[in-house]
Amino acid sequence: MKACGPLSRIRVVLLRPSHPGNIGAAARAMKTMGITRLYLVRPKKFPDPEARAMASSAVDVLASAKICADLDAALEGTRFSVAMSARSRELSHPPLPARAAAQELARAAQRDEVAMVFGNERVGLSNKEVMRCGRIAHIPSDSACKSLNLAQAVQVMAYEVRLAALDPGAAAPRIEYATHEEIENFYAHLEESLSASGFLHPRAPRKLMDRLRRLFARARLERVEVNILRGMLAAWDDRDPEK
């Protein structure tokens, strides 16, 4: 079964999964909801017979899985991504419940490549990895037992995204949003310019950059806006300090 429509533009990214059985179970969870694009970032053991066994009828999802060296490679070409995390973060994006995040993903996937990002079974996602995504979301589980198994979390989100994708709703606006790599290049340029100006304190650069990432993520930058911002930075970089 091949995904079609918005579901064909949704990728599931698993960062450093340590148990091959979870990879297989996640693939099965995806396929039951019509999502077939799996990206694995530095899996501990893959391919593996346990992954195939747990995948059951979704071995084709495993066979077509993309193995990536890092999160940036897994997000290449996407224009919207959601990091899944049960933990609150001090300087993160405002967290969304799973259903609201799924609706944003499905809406964006009407036209663009999008991704759901899941962390390692034991430690989840780092703050740096979360900040490389456009949103952060959580599955509102019971306070007495907050943590879901990786494949269970994939199943819940895949179900919510499927429901949202099958609801016709409003048409996606015809806007060309910036890609993940265009935004990351902008952040690198911004950090370099702020450092050169002296505004970015060398002893605590990350806190400011995280706040700026959160600011621009809320805006969901368009490609033309990124080009304008980088043009402004280039003009400031090239100015003559003597004038």
C-alpha positions in Angstrom: 0.0 0.0 0.0 1.4 3.4 -1.0 0.4 6.5 0.9 -1.4 9.2 -1.2 -2.5 12.8 -0.7 -1.3 14.6 2.5 -0.2 11.2 4.0 2.3 10.7 1.3 4.1 13.9 2.4 4.4 13.0 6.0 7.6 11.3 7.3 8.2 9.7 10.7 11.7 10.4 12.1 13.0 8.1 14.9 16.2 9.4 16.5 18.7 6.9 17.8 16.2 4.1 18.4 17.9 1.5 20.6 15.5 -1.5 20.2 14.9 -2.9 16.7 11.5 -4.3 17.9 10.3 -0.8 18.4 11.4 0.2 14.9 9.3 -2.7 13.5 6.3 -1.9 15.7 6.5 1.7 14.7 6.5 0.8 11.0 3.4 -1.4 11.6 1.7 1.5 13.5 2.5 3.9 10.6 1.2 1.6 7.8 -2.1 0.9 9.6 -2.8 4.6 9.3 -1.5 5.0 5.7 1.8 6.6 6.5 4.8 4.8 4.9 7.8 7.1 5.0 10.2 6.1 7.8 13.5 7.9 8.6 16.0 6.5 11.1 18.7 8.6 12.6 21.6 6.4 13.8 19.6 3.3 14.8 21.5 1.1 17.2 20.6 -2.2 15.3 19.0 -2.0 11.9 18.2 -4.0 9.8 17.4 -6.7 12.3 15.2 -9.9 12.4 13.3 -8.5 15.4 12.4 -5.4 13.5 11.0 -7.5 10.7 9.1 -9.8 13.0 7.4 -6.8 14.8 6.6 -5.1 11.6 4.4 -8.0 10.4 2.8 -6.8 7.2 4.8 -3.5 7.2 8.2 -5.0 6.2 8.0 -2.8 3.0 8.1 0.3 5.3 11.3 -1.1 6.8 12.7 -1.9 3.4 12.2 1.7 2.2 13.4 3.3 5.4 16.0 6.1 5.0 19.0 5.9 7.3 20.3 9.3 8.2 23.5 10.6 9.9 21.7 13.3 11.9 18.4 15.1 12.3 19.2 17.8 9.8 19.6 15.1 7.1 16.3 13.5 8.1 14.5 16.9 7.9 16.1 17.9 4.6 13.4 19.2 2.3 10.7 19.5 4.9 8.9 22.8 5.5 7.2 22.0 8.8 8.2 19.6 11.6 6.9 18.7 15.1 9.1 17.3 17.9 7.3 14.9 20.2 8.3 15.2 23.9 6.6 14.4 27.2 8.9 16.8 29.1 8.4 20.5 29.4 11.3 22.7 28.2 12.3 26.1 29.6 13.1 27.8 26.3 11.1 25.7 23.9 8.2 26.5 21.5 4.8 26.6 23.2 3.7 22.9 23.5 0.8 21.7 21.6 -1.5 18.7 22.5 -1.2 15.8 20.0 -4.5 16.5 18.3 -3.7 20.2 17.6 -0.2 19.2 16.3 -1.7 16.6 14.0 -4.1 19.1 12.6 -1.2 21.5 11.8 0.8 18.7 10.3 -2.1 17.5 8.1 -2.8 21.1 6.9 0.8 21.7 6.0 1.1 18.3 4.3 -1.6 19.3 1.8 1.2 21.1 -0.1 4.6 20.6 1.7 6.9 17.9 3.1 6.4 17.6 6.9 7.8 15.4 9.7 7.0 14.0 13.1 10.1 13.6 15.2 10.4 11.0 18.0 13.4 10.7 20.3 15.3 7.7 21.8 13.3 5.4 24.1 15.3 6.2 27.2 16.3 9.9 26.9 13.9 11.3 24.3 15.0 14.4 22.4 17.7 16.9 23.4 16.9 20.6 23.7 19.0 21.2 20.6 17.0 18.6 18.6 13.7 20.0 19.8 14.7 23.5 18.7 15.5 22.3 15.2 11.8 21.6 14.7 9.0 24.1 14.1 6.7 22.9 17.0 6.8 20.7 20.1 3.9 18.5 21.0 2.9 16.0 23.7 0.4 13.2 24.1 -1.8 14.1 27.1 -1.3 10.9 29.1 -2.3 10.3 32.8 0.0 11.9 35.3 0.5 8.5 37.1 2.1 7.0 34.0 3.2 9.6 31.5 5.6 7.7 29.3 4.4 5.8 26.3 6.4 3.2 24.4 7.9 4.6 21.3 5.7 2.6 18.9 2.7 3.5 21.0 3.5 7.2 20.6 3.9 6.7 16.9 0.5 4.9 16.7 -1.3 7.7 18.6 0.2 10.4 16.4 -0.3 8.5 13.2 -4.0 8.0 14.1 -4.5 11.7 14.9 -2.7 12.8 11.7 -4.8 10.3 9.6 -8.1 11.7 11.1 -7.0 15.3 10.4 -5.8 14.4 6.8 -9.1 12.7 6.0 -11.1 15.8 7.2 -11.3 18.1 4.1 -11.3 21.3 6.2 -9.9 24.5 4.8 -7.5 24.4 1.8 -3.8 25.0 2.6 -2.8 28.6 1.7 -0.6 28.8 -1.4 2.5 30.0 0.4 6.0 28.9 -0.3 7.5 28.3 3.2 11.2 28.0 3.7 12.7 24.6 3.9 14.4 23.2 7.0 17.9 23.7 5.5 17.1 27.3 4.4 16.0 28.1 8.0 19.0 26.4 9.5 21.3 28.4 7.2 19.6 31.6 8.3 20.1 30.7 12.0 23.8 30.1 11.3 24.1 33.4 9.5 22.2 35.2 12.3 24.4 33.8 15.0 27.5 34.7 13.1 26.3 38.3 12.5 25.2 38.7 16.2 28.6 37.4 17.3 30.5 39.8 15.0 28.4 42.7 16.2 29.1 42.0 19.9 25.4 41.6 20.7 25.6 37.9 21.2 27.4 37.2 24.5 30.1 34.6 23.9 29.5 33.1 27.4 25.8 32.3 26.9 25.1 32.2 23.1 22.6 29.3 23.2 20.0 31.0 25.4 19.7 33.9 23.1 19.7 31.7 20.0 17.0 29.4 21.4 14.8 32.4 22.1 15.3 33.7 18.6 14.5 30.2 17.2 11.3 30.2 19.2 10.4 33.7 17.9 10.9 32.8 14.3 9.3 29.3 14.6 6.1 31.0 15.7 6.1 33.0 12.5 6.7 29.9 10.3 9.0 31.8 7.9 8.3 31.9 4.2 11.1 31.5 1.7 10.9 35.2 0.6 11.0 36.3 4.3 14.2 34.2 4.9 15.8 35.8 1.8 14.9 39.3 3.1 16.3 38.6 6.6 19.5 37.2 5.1 19.8 40.2 2.8 19.5 42.5 5.8 22.2 40.5 7.6 24.5 40.6 4.6 24.0 44.4 4.3 24.9 44.8 8.0 27.9 42.4 7.7 29.3 44.4 4.8 28.9 47.9 6.3 32.0 50.0 6.8 32.4 50.6 10.6 34.3 53.8 9.9 31.3 55.4 8.3 
